[in-house]
Amino acid sequence: MSALVAFWNLENLFAPEAYPGREAWLAKAMQKELKGWSEALFRRKIAQLASIMARMKDGAGPDILGVCEVENRYVLQALADQLNAALPARHYQLVHVDSARDQRGIDTAFLFDAHQFTAKMDELFSHWVMRQTGTRDITQITFVAPSGRQLVLLANHWPSRSSSAGNGPEYSSGFRATAGETLAYWHDRIREEKGDKVAVIALGDFNDEPFDKSVAVHAQALRDKGDVTRARSAKFYNLSWEYLTAMVADHKGNPRLLNGTLYFAGDAALFDQILVSPGLLTGKSGWRTVGGSARIEAWPPMVSHRVGEGPIRFGLPDGDAASNVNVDGYSDHFPVSVRIEEV
């Protein structure tokens, strides 16, 4: 069996403005951004996102998809329903914990094909990343293939580089270091419980580059495979070093060199990364990564033709949908993926 494991930051996937199940504190916090976020716009964004997901794995769709910037189970179910309609051979289900700790009410989660994997719900954990003002939890779940082989996945969305003080990445770097330490701690605990050959994949929007200390030092996600496979302590191999650039076609059909998974203020960044444990490199976990398969999933309809832009964003209305929403857009991040196979 082979599987495509992917991750995508869906950029502010909120339920419509009038959604009755929204908590009062969140409705107040998001009132301005969601003004004009109609049912029609929500459904259009769901359709746009699903159209890209359905292209993955040669048109079969991902087997497991980690996501972030999702408000709740309602939006995830809408996305799963859209995907299941587009891909009748699939049966996407959800893994989600409403963490309720993030200031904007957004979570990390997974969609997975229940024909291919079972989710061990007694091994679902939402790990608290400590921060005074709150941030997203790390969602951990164990998936089991029909063969019985297990995969432990952790969906991450580390604290943003922006700050209310306006001091940017230097001010907020400690928050991401804490997230890296949290991930490394739970990687170690997983190895203690399941053995050092266990297949672990940590994926997400880390809001830092692969060479930043939060990732390379605190999360122990390294560039050299040999350093990872020889280590006696818990290390990850960072697959994002294999997709530093990507030559793709933009939405006008012209060739475009990408230098990251998102663009901000004209500069590219590689924040969306996939980290794998040693057992996925050696095959001793029962799984191994397929060489050369890690990639940025940048499909032509979502690639801007402008040099200082990457993905074509959908946006939120913020009171003016005509100016702030592009109904032909998707997200401000590209998805990333890797293929794995049973050994």
C-alpha positions in Angstrom: 0.0 0.0 0.0 1.2 3.5 -0.8 -0.3 6.7 0.6 -0.1 10.4 0.0 0.1 12.4 3.2 -0.4 16.2 2.7 -0.8 19.4 4.7 -2.5 22.7 3.8 -3.0 25.9 5.7 -6.5 26.8 4.5 -6.3 30.5 5.5 -9.3 31.5 7.7 -11.7 28.8 6.9 -14.6 30.1 9.0 -18.3 29.2 9.0 -20.6 31.9 7.5 -21.1 35.1 9.4 -24.5 34.0 10.6 -23.4 30.5 11.8 -25.5 29.9 15.0 -23.0 27.7 16.7 -20.2 30.3 17.0 -19.2 31.1 20.6 -20.1 34.6 21.7 -16.4 35.6 22.4 -15.4 34.4 19.0 -18.3 36.1 17.2 -17.2 39.4 18.9 -13.5 38.9 18.1 -14.2 38.1 14.4 -17.1 40.5 13.8 -15.3 42.9 11.5 -13.4 40.3 9.5 -16.5 38.1 9.0 -18.8 41.0 8.0 -20.2 40.0 4.6 -18.9 36.3 4.9 -22.1 34.9 3.3 -23.2 31.3 2.9 -22.5 31.6 -0.8 -18.9 32.8 -0.3 -18.3 30.1 2.3 -19.5 27.4 -0.1 -17.5 28.9 -3.0 -14.3 28.7 -0.9 -15.1 25.1 0.1 -15.4 24.2 -3.6 -12.2 26.0 -4.5 -10.2 24.2 -1.8 -11.7 20.8 -2.7 -10.9 21.3 -6.4 -7.1 21.5 -5.5 -7.3 18.6 -3.1 -9.0 16.4 -5.7 -6.0 17.0 -8.1 -3.5 15.4 -5.6 -2.2 11.9 -6.0 -2.9 11.9 -9.8 -6.5 12.9 -9.3 -7.3 10.4 -6.5 -6.9 12.9 -3.7 -4.8 12.7 -0.5 -5.1 9.7 1.7 -4.4 11.8 4.8 -4.6 15.6 4.8 -3.5 17.7 7.8 -5.0 21.2 7.9 -4.9 24.4 9.9 -6.8 27.7 10.2 -10.1 25.9 10.4 -12.7 27.2 12.8 -14.6 24.1 13.8 -16.0 20.7 12.9 -18.7 22.3 10.8 -16.3 23.7 8.2 -14.3 20.4 8.2 -17.4 18.4 7.5 -18.4 20.7 4.7 -15.0 20.2 3.1 -15.2 16.4 3.6 -18.7 16.3 2.0 -17.4 18.3 -1.0 -14.4 16.0 -1.4 -16.5 12.8 -1.1 -18.9 14.1 -3.8 -15.9 14.9 -6.1 -14.1 11.6 -5.4 -16.7 8.8 -5.0 -14.0 6.2 -4.4 -13.0 8.1 -1.2 -14.7 8.3 2.2 -13.2 11.2 4.0 -13.7 11.4 7.8 -12.4 13.9 10.4 -10.0 14.0 13.3 -10.6 17.3 15.2 -10.4 18.6 18.7 -11.8 22.1 19.4 -8.9 23.5 21.4 -10.6 26.8 22.3 -7.2 28.3 23.3 -6.4 30.3 20.1 -7.3 34.0 20.1 -9.0 33.7 16.7 -10.6 30.3 17.4 -8.7 28.4 14.7 -7.6 24.7 15.0 -5.5 22.0 13.5 -7.1 18.9 12.2 -7.0 15.9 9.8 -9.1 14.6 7.0 -8.5 10.9 6.1 -9.9 8.3 3.8 -11.6 5.7 6.0 -11.3 3.1 3.2 -7.5 3.3 3.7 -7.0 4.1 7.4 -8.6 3.8 10.7 -8.1 6.6 13.3 -7.4 5.3 16.8 -9.6 7.8 18.7 -8.3 6.5 22.0 -4.9 7.9 20.8 -6.1 11.4 19.9 -4.3 14.1 21.8 -4.4 17.9 21.7 -1.1 19.1 23.0 -1.1 22.5 24.7 1.6 24.9 23.4 2.0 27.2 26.3 1.7 30.9 25.6 0.4 33.7 27.8 -2.1 34.9 25.2 -3.0 31.5 23.8 -2.2 29.7 20.5 -3.0 26.6 18.5 -2.7 23.1 20.0 -0.7 20.4 18.2 -3.1 17.6 17.2 -1.8 14.1 17.5 -3.5 11.0 16.2 -2.5 7.4 15.3 -3.7 6.0 12.0 -3.8 2.3 11.3 -3.6 0.7 7.8 -5.5 -2.5 6.9 -2.2 -4.3 7.4 -2.1 -3.2 11.1 0.9 -0.9 10.5 0.6 2.4 12.4 1.4 6.0 11.6 1.5 8.7 14.2 0.8 12.1 12.8 1.0 15.6 14.5 -0.6 18.6 12.9 1.1 21.9 13.8 0.4 25.6 13.4 3.0 27.5 15.3 2.6 31.0 16.6 2.7 33.8 14.0 5.7 36.0 13.3 3.5 39.1 13.8 2.8 40.6 17.2 0.5 43.3 18.7 3.7 45.1 19.7 4.7 45.3 16.0 8.1 43.8 16.7 7.8 41.0 14.2 9.7 37.7 14.1 12.4 38.5 16.7 9.7 39.4 19.3 7.7 36.2 18.7 10.6 33.7 18.1 10.4 32.5 21.7 6.8 31.4 21.2 7.9 29.2 18.2 10.8 27.8 20.2 8.3 26.7 22.8 6.3 25.1 20.1 9.4 23.3 18.9 10.2 22.1 22.4 6.6 20.9 22.8 6.8 18.9 19.5 10.2 17.4 20.5 8.9 16.4 23.9 5.9 14.5 22.5 8.1 12.9 19.8 10.2 11.5 22.6 7.1 10.3 24.5 5.8 8.6 21.4 9.1 6.7 21.0 8.9 5.6 24.6 5.4 4.2 24.1 5.8 2.7 20.7 9.5 2.1 20.2 12.3 4.0 18.5 11.4 2.6 15.0 7.8 4.1 15.1 6.6 6.0 12.0 6.0 9.6 13.1 5.1 12.5 10.7 4.9 16.0 12.1 3.6 18.4 9.5 2.3 21.9 9.4 2.7 25.6 9.1 5.7 26.3 11.4 5.9 30.0 10.8 9.6 29.6 10.6 12.1 28.4 8.0 13.7 25.0 8.2 17.0 26.5 9.2 15.5 28.6 12.1 16.3 27.4 15.6 12.7 26.7 16.5 12.7 23.9 13.9 16.3 22.8 13.6 17.3 23.0 17.3 14.2 22.9 19.4 12.1 20.5 17.3 15.3 18.6 16.4 14.4 18.5 12.7 17.6 18.1 10.7 18.8 18.4 7.1 21.1 15.4 7.1 19.5 11.9 6.9 22.5 10.2 8.3 22.4 12.4 11.4 18.8 11.4 11.9 19.2 7.6 11.3 22.3 7.3 13.5 20.9 9.3 16.4 19.9 7.5 19.6 17.6 10.3 20.7 14.5 11.6 19.0 15.3 13.4 15.7 13.3 14.3 12.6 14.4 14.5 9.0 13.0 17.7 7.5 11.7 16.9 4.0 11.3 20.6 3.2 14.9 20.7 2.3 13.9 18.7 -0.7 11.5 21.3 -2.0 13.3 24.6 -1.5 12.2 25.6 -5.0 9.6 24.3 -7.4 9.2 25.0 -11.2 5.5 25.2 -11.9 3.0 26.8 -14.3 1.0 29.8 -13.2 -2.7 30.3 -13.8 -1.9 31.9 -17.2 0.1 28.8 -18.3 3.5 30.5 -18.0 6.5 28.9 -16.2 7.1 30.1 -12.7 9.9 29.4 -10.2 8.6 29.2 -6.6 10.9 29.8 -3.7 8.6 28.8 -0.9 5.1 27.8 0.1 3.9 31.4 0.7 4.8 35.0 -0.1 4.6 37.9 2.2 5.4 41.5 1.3 7.0 40.2 -1.9 9.3 37.7 -0.2 9.0 33.9 -0.3 9.0 31.8 2.8 9.1 28.0 3.4 6.9 27.7 6.5 5.0 24.6 5.4 7.1 21.6 6.2 7.0 17.8 6.7 9.1 16.1 9.3 9.6 12.4 9.4 11.1 10.0 12.1 14.1 7.7 11.4 11.8 4.7 10.9 10.4 6.3 7.8 13.8 6.7 6.3 15.1 3.2 7.1 11.8 1.4 6.5 12.1 -0.3 10.0 8.8 1.2 11.0 7.0 -0.8 8.3 6.7 2.4 6.3 9.2 4.5 4.3 9.1 7.7 2.4 9.2 7.4 -1.4 12.4 9.1 -2.6 12.0 12.4 -4.3 8.2 12.5 -3.7 8.1 15.4 -1.2 6.8 18.4 -3.0 4.9 21.7 -3.0 1.4 21.0 -4.5 1.3 24.2 -6.6 -1.4 23.6 -9.3 -1.7 26.2 -12.1 -5.1 27.6 -11.2 -3.8 28.6 -7.8 -0.4 30.1 -8.8 -0.2 33.9 -9.3 1.6 35.2 -12.3 3.0 38.1 -10.2 6.6 37.6 -9.1 6.0 38.9 -5.6 3.0 36.7 -5.0 2.6 32.9 -4.6 -0.8 31.4 -4.1 -3.9 33.3 -5.2 -5.8 34.1 -2.0 -9.5 33.9 -1.5 -9.6 36.2 1.5 -12.2 37.4 4.0 -14.6 40.2 3.3 -13.7 42.4 6.3 -16.8 44.4 5.5 -16.1 44.8 1.8 -16.3 41.5 -0.1 -16.1 43.2 -3.4 -12.6 44.5 -2.6 -11.2 41.9 -0.3 -12.5 38.5 -1.6 -11.3 36.8 -4.8 -13.8 34.1 -5.6 -11.3 32.5 -7.9 -8.7 32.3 -5.1 -7.8 29.6 -2.6 -5.4 30.3 0.3 -2.3 32.2 1.1 -0.3 29.0 1.4 0.4 26.2 -1.0 -0.1 22.6 0.2 2.8 20.2 0.6 2.9 16.5 0.4 4.9 13.3 0.5 4.3 9.7 -0.6 4.9 6.9 1.8 4.7 3.1 1.2 4.5 0.0 3.2 7.6 -2.1 3.3 
